[in-house]
Amino acid sequence: MLAQGTVGFAYKLRGLPLHLHYIGTLGILMNTVDRIRGQLTASLSPEQIEVIDESGKHVGHKGAIPGKTTHVRVRIISDVFRGKNRIERHRIVNDLLAGEIADGLHALAIETRAPGE
């Protein structure tokens, strides 16, 4: 499932599928990690953000699809998290990435902090 205004493309790179999405008016192709980073950056204005594709560590595991980003770790420092507990923080991130999860993101490891923590 793709977010409204996007069109999905699947290409092959070295024999493996490469999943990219065309982002409406921007007219650019973005991979899953770039889309996740963009969504979280736009919504959370983080001081620091890391989005790491860990799919390669899970080859052969349930939910792993060769050539597709299925396992991602995000590390975010944002003022949005100030005063919120771990569950509230994770809900924020999960809600923002609901489209990616619906589109096949199988595992999401979330590390959140407010500035100064």
PyRosetta script that sets phi, psi and omega in degrees:
from pyrosetta import init, pose_from_sequence

init()
pose = pose_from_sequence("MLAQGTVGFAYKLRGLPLHLHYIGTLGILMNTVDRIRGQLTASLSPEQIEVIDESGKHVGHKGAIPGKTTHVRVRIISDVFRGKNRIERHRIVNDLLAGEIADGLHALAIETRAPGE")
pose.set_psi(1, 135.4)
pose.set_omega(1, -178.8)
pose.set_phi(2, -112.8)
pose.set_psi(2, 151.2)
pose.set_omega(2, 175.7)
pose.set_phi(3, -65.0)
pose.set_psi(3, 152.8)
pose.set_omega(3, -179.9)
pose.set_phi(4, -56.8)
pose.set_psi(4, 136.5)
pose.set_omega(4, 179.2)
pose.set_phi(5, 88.0)
pose.set_psi(5, 5.2)
pose.set_omega(5, 177.9)
pose.set_phi(6, -115.7)
pose.set_psi(6, 154.9)
pose.set_omega(6, 177.1)
pose.set_phi(7, -127.6)
pose.set_psi(7, 131.0)
pose.set_omega(7, -177.7)
pose.set_phi(8, -88.9)
pose.set_psi(8, 146.4)
pose.set_omega(8, 176.6)
pose.set_phi(9, -130.8)
pose.set_psi(9, 143.6)
pose.set_omega(9, 173.4)
pose.set_phi(10, -127.1)
pose.set_psi(10, 120.8)
pose.set_omega(10, 178.4)
pose.set_phi(11, -117.5)
pose.set_psi(11, 169.0)
pose.set_omega(11, 174.6)
pose.set_phi(12, -112.5)
pose.set_psi(12, 133.4)
pose.set_omega(12, 177.3)
pose.set_phi(13, -127.2)
pose.set_psi(13, 116.5)
pose.set_omega(13, -177.1)
pose.set_phi(14, 53.0)
pose.set_psi(14, 38.3)
pose.set_omega(14, 176.2)
pose.set_phi(15, 82.4)
pose.set_psi(15, -4.4)
pose.set_omega(15, 179.1)
pose.set_phi(16, -107.2)
pose.set_psi(16, 145.6)
pose.set_omega(16, 178.5)
pose.set_phi(17, -67.1)
pose.set_psi(17, 141.6)
pose.set_omega(17, 177.7)
pose.set_phi(18, -120.9)
pose.set_psi(18, 116.2)
pose.set_omega(18, -175.3)
pose.set_phi(19, -99.5)
pose.set_psi(19, 119.2)
pose.set_omega(19, 178.1)
pose.set_phi(20, -128.7)
pose.set_psi(20, 157.2)
pose.set_omega(20, 175.9)
pose.set_phi(21, -124.5)
pose.set_psi(21, 138.7)
pose.set_omega(21, 174.3)
pose.set_phi(22, -86.5)
pose.set_psi(22, 125.7)
pose.set_omega(22, -176.7)
pose.set_phi(23, -99.9)
pose.set_psi(23, 101.6)
pose.set_omega(23, 177.3)
pose.set_phi(24, 8.6)
pose.set_psi(24, -113.8)
pose.set_omega(24, -172.0)
pose.set_phi(25, -71.3)
pose.set_psi(25, -18.0)
pose.set_omega(25, 178.3)
pose.set_phi(26, -68.1)
pose.set_psi(26, -30.2)
pose.set_omega(26, 177.7)
pose.set_phi(27, 66.5)
pose.set_psi(27, 32.1)
pose.set_omega(27, 179.3)
pose.set_phi(28, -127.2)
pose.set_psi(28, 157.9)
pose.set_omega(28, 174.6)
pose.set_phi(29, -97.2)
pose.set_psi(29, 134.8)
pose.set_omega(29, -179.0)
pose.set_phi(30, -130.6)
pose.set_psi(30, 140.6)
pose.set_omega(30, 174.8)
pose.set_phi(31, -86.4)
pose.set_psi(31, 175.4)
pose.set_omega(31, -175.1)
pose.set_phi(32, -58.5)
pose.set_psi(32, -46.2)
pose.set_omega(32, -178.8)
pose.set_phi(33, -61.6)
pose.set_psi(33, -42.9)
pose.set_omega(33, 178.8)
pose.set_phi(34, -64.4)
pose.set_psi(34, -40.4)
pose.set_omega(34, 178.8)
pose.set_phi(35, -64.9)
pose.set_psi(35, -43.2)
pose.set_omega(35, 178.7)
pose.set_phi(36, -62.1)
pose.set_psi(36, -48.4)
pose.set_omega(36, 179.3)
pose.set_phi(37, -58.6)
pose.set_psi(37, -44.1)
pose.set_omega(37, -179.4)
pose.set_phi(38, -63.8)
pose.set_psi(38, -44.8)
pose.set_omega(38, -179.9)
pose.set_phi(39, -63.8)
pose.set_psi(39, -46.5)
pose.set_omega(39, -178.9)
pose.set_phi(40, -67.8)
pose.set_psi(40, -38.8)
pose.set_omega(40, 179.1)
pose.set_phi(41, -65.5)
pose.set_psi(41, -45.4)
pose.set_omega(41, -179.1)
pose.set_phi(42, -64.1)
pose.set_psi(42, -36.2)
pose.set_omega(42, -174.7)
pose.set_phi(43, -89.8)
pose.set_psi(43, -30.5)
pose.set_omega(43, -172.5)
pose.set_phi(44, -111.0)
pose.set_psi(44, -9.9)
pose.set_omega(44, -177.9)
pose.set_phi(45, 42.8)
pose.set_psi(45, 58.2)
pose.set_omega(45, -174.0)
pose.set_phi(46, -71.2)
pose.set_psi(46, 150.3)
pose.set_omega(46, 170.6)
pose.set_phi(47, -73.4)
pose.set_psi(47, -32.9)
pose.set_omega(47, 179.8)
pose.set_phi(48, -148.5)
pose.set_psi(48, 141.7)
pose.set_omega(48, 177.0)
pose.set_phi(49, -147.1)
pose.set_psi(49, 137.4)
pose.set_omega(49, 172.5)
pose.set_phi(50, -129.3)
pose.set_psi(50, 132.3)
pose.set_omega(50, 173.9)
pose.set_phi(51, -125.0)
pose.set_psi(51, 115.8)
pose.set_omega(51, -172.1)
pose.set_phi(52, -118.6)
pose.set_psi(52, 124.5)
pose.set_omega(52, 175.9)
pose.set_phi(53, -81.3)
pose.set_psi(53, 110.6)
pose.set_omega(53, 180.0)
pose.set_phi(54, -105.2)
pose.set_psi(54, 16.2)
pose.set_omega(54, -176.7)
pose.set_phi(55, -58.2)
pose.set_psi(55, -36.6)
pose.set_omega(55, -179.0)
pose.set_phi(56, -62.6)
pose.set_psi(56, -24.0)
pose.set_omega(56, 178.6)
pose.set_phi(57, -78.3)
pose.set_psi(57, -9.0)
pose.set_omega(57, -172.5)
pose.set_phi(58, -119.3)
pose.set_psi(58, 19.0)
pose.set_omega(58, 178.5)
pose.set_phi(59, -57.4)
pose.set_psi(59, 130.8)
pose.set_omega(59, -179.8)
pose.set_phi(60, 88.1)
pose.set_psi(60, -10.5)
pose.set_omega(60, 178.3)
pose.set_phi(61, -84.5)
pose.set_psi(61, 161.4)
pose.set_omega(61, 176.3)
pose.set_phi(62, -58.8)
pose.set_psi(62, 136.2)
pose.set_omega(62, 177.9)
pose.set_phi(63, 88.3)
pose.set_psi(63, -13.3)
pose.set_omega(63, 179.0)
pose.set_phi(64, -80.4)
pose.set_psi(64, 130.1)
pose.set_omega(64, 178.6)
pose.set_phi(65, -123.1)
pose.set_psi(65, 118.3)
pose.set_omega(65, -178.6)
pose.set_phi(66, -52.5)
pose.set_psi(66, 129.7)
pose.set_omega(66, 177.8)
pose.set_phi(67, 83.0)
pose.set_psi(67, -2.0)
pose.set_omega(67, -179.1)
pose.set_phi(68, -117.9)
pose.set_psi(68, 142.3)
pose.set_omega(68, 176.7)
pose.set_phi(69, -77.3)
pose.set_psi(69, 111.8)
pose.set_omega(69, -177.2)
pose.set_phi(70, -120.2)
pose.set_psi(70, -18.1)
pose.set_omega(70, -177.5)
pose.set_phi(71, -130.1)
pose.set_psi(71, 118.8)
pose.set_omega(71, -175.9)
pose.set_phi(72, -133.3)
pose.set_psi(72, 142.3)
pose.set_omega(72, 172.9)
pose.set_phi(73, -113.8)
pose.set_psi(73, 131.3)
pose.set_omega(73, 175.3)
pose.set_phi(74, -119.8)
pose.set_psi(74, 136.9)
pose.set_omega(74, 175.3)
pose.set_phi(75, -124.3)
pose.set_psi(75, 121.8)
pose.set_omega(75, -172.8)
pose.set_phi(76, -135.6)
pose.set_psi(76, 133.7)
pose.set_omega(76, 170.3)
pose.set_phi(77, -115.4)
pose.set_psi(77, 115.2)
pose.set_omega(77, -177.4)
pose.set_phi(78, -146.6)
pose.set_psi(78, 144.8)
pose.set_omega(78, 177.3)
pose.set_phi(79, -65.6)
pose.set_psi(79, -21.5)
pose.set_omega(79, 178.1)
pose.set_phi(80, -57.8)
pose.set_psi(80, -28.1)
pose.set_omega(80, -176.7)
pose.set_phi(81, -84.3)
pose.set_psi(81, -8.4)
pose.set_omega(81, -177.8)
pose.set_phi(82, -59.8)
pose.set_psi(82, 129.6)
pose.set_omega(82, 177.6)
pose.set_phi(83, 80.6)
pose.set_psi(83, 1.2)
pose.set_omega(83, -179.7)
pose.set_phi(84, -105.1)
pose.set_psi(84, 144.9)
pose.set_omega(84, 177.7)
pose.set_phi(85, -81.4)
pose.set_psi(85, 175.8)
pose.set_omega(85, -175.3)
pose.set_phi(86, -59.5)
pose.set_psi(86, -43.2)
pose.set_omega(86, -179.5)
pose.set_phi(87, -64.2)
pose.set_psi(87, -44.2)
pose.set_omega(87, 178.6)
pose.set_phi(88, -61.2)
pose.set_psi(88, -41.4)
pose.set_omega(88, 179.4)
pose.set_phi(89, -63.9)
pose.set_psi(89, -45.0)
pose.set_omega(89, -178.9)
pose.set_phi(90, -66.3)
pose.set_psi(90, -36.3)
pose.set_omega(90, 177.0)
pose.set_phi(91, -62.6)
pose.set_psi(91, -40.0)
pose.set_omega(91, 178.4)
pose.set_phi(92, -59.2)
pose.set_psi(92, -49.7)
pose.set_omega(92, -178.4)
pose.set_phi(93, -65.4)
pose.set_psi(93, -45.6)
pose.set_omega(93, 179.2)
pose.set_phi(94, -61.1)
pose.set_psi(94, -41.0)
pose.set_omega(94, 178.2)
pose.set_phi(95, -63.2)
pose.set_psi(95, -41.4)
pose.set_omega(95, 179.6)
pose.set_phi(96, -65.5)
pose.set_psi(96, -30.3)
pose.set_omega(96, -176.0)
pose.set_phi(97, -104.7)
pose.set_psi(97, 17.5)
pose.set_omega(97, -178.9)
pose.set_phi(98, -56.2)
pose.set_psi(98, -37.8)
pose.set_omega(98, 178.7)
pose.set_phi(99, -64.8)
pose.set_psi(99, -40.6)
pose.set_omega(99, 178.1)
pose.set_phi(100, -66.8)
pose.set_psi(100, -40.2)
pose.set_omega(100, 179.1)
pose.set_phi(101, -64.0)
pose.set_psi(101, -43.8)
pose.set_omega(101, 178.4)
pose.set_phi(102, -64.5)
pose.set_psi(102, -26.9)
pose.set_omega(102, -177.6)
pose.set_phi(103, -89.9)
pose.set_psi(103, 7.4)
pose.set_omega(103, 173.0)
pose.set_phi(104, 119.4)
pose.set_psi(104, 0.4)
pose.set_omega(104, 174.3)
pose.set_phi(105, -68.1)
pose.set_psi(105, 115.2)
pose.set_omega(105, -171.4)
pose.set_phi(106, -88.5)
pose.set_psi(106, -38.0)
pose.set_omega(106, -176.1)
pose.set_phi(107, -137.4)
pose.set_psi(107, 133.9)
pose.set_omega(107, -179.6)
pose.set_phi(108, -131.9)
pose.set_psi(108, 110.7)
pose.set_omega(108, 175.5)
pose.set_phi(109, -93.2)
pose.set_psi(109, 127.5)
pose.set_omega(109, -172.7)
pose.set_phi(110, -120.6)
pose.set_psi(110, 125.7)
pose.set_omega(110, 174.0)
pose.set_phi(111, -123.8)
pose.set_psi(111, 114.0)
pose.set_omega(111, -176.6)
pose.set_phi(112, -122.7)
pose.set_psi(112, 147.3)
pose.set_omega(112, 174.0)
pose.set_phi(113, -148.7)
pose.set_psi(113, 153.9)
pose.set_omega(113, 168.2)
pose.set_phi(114, -91.0)
pose.set_psi(114, 156.4)
pose.set_omega(114, 178.5)
pose.set_phi(115, -55.1)
pose.set_psi(115, 137.1)
pose.set_omega(115, 178.9)
pose.set_phi(116, 89.3)
pose.set_psi(116, -6.7)
pose.set_omega(116, 178.7)
pose.set_phi(117, -85.6)
pose.dump_pdb("model.pdb")
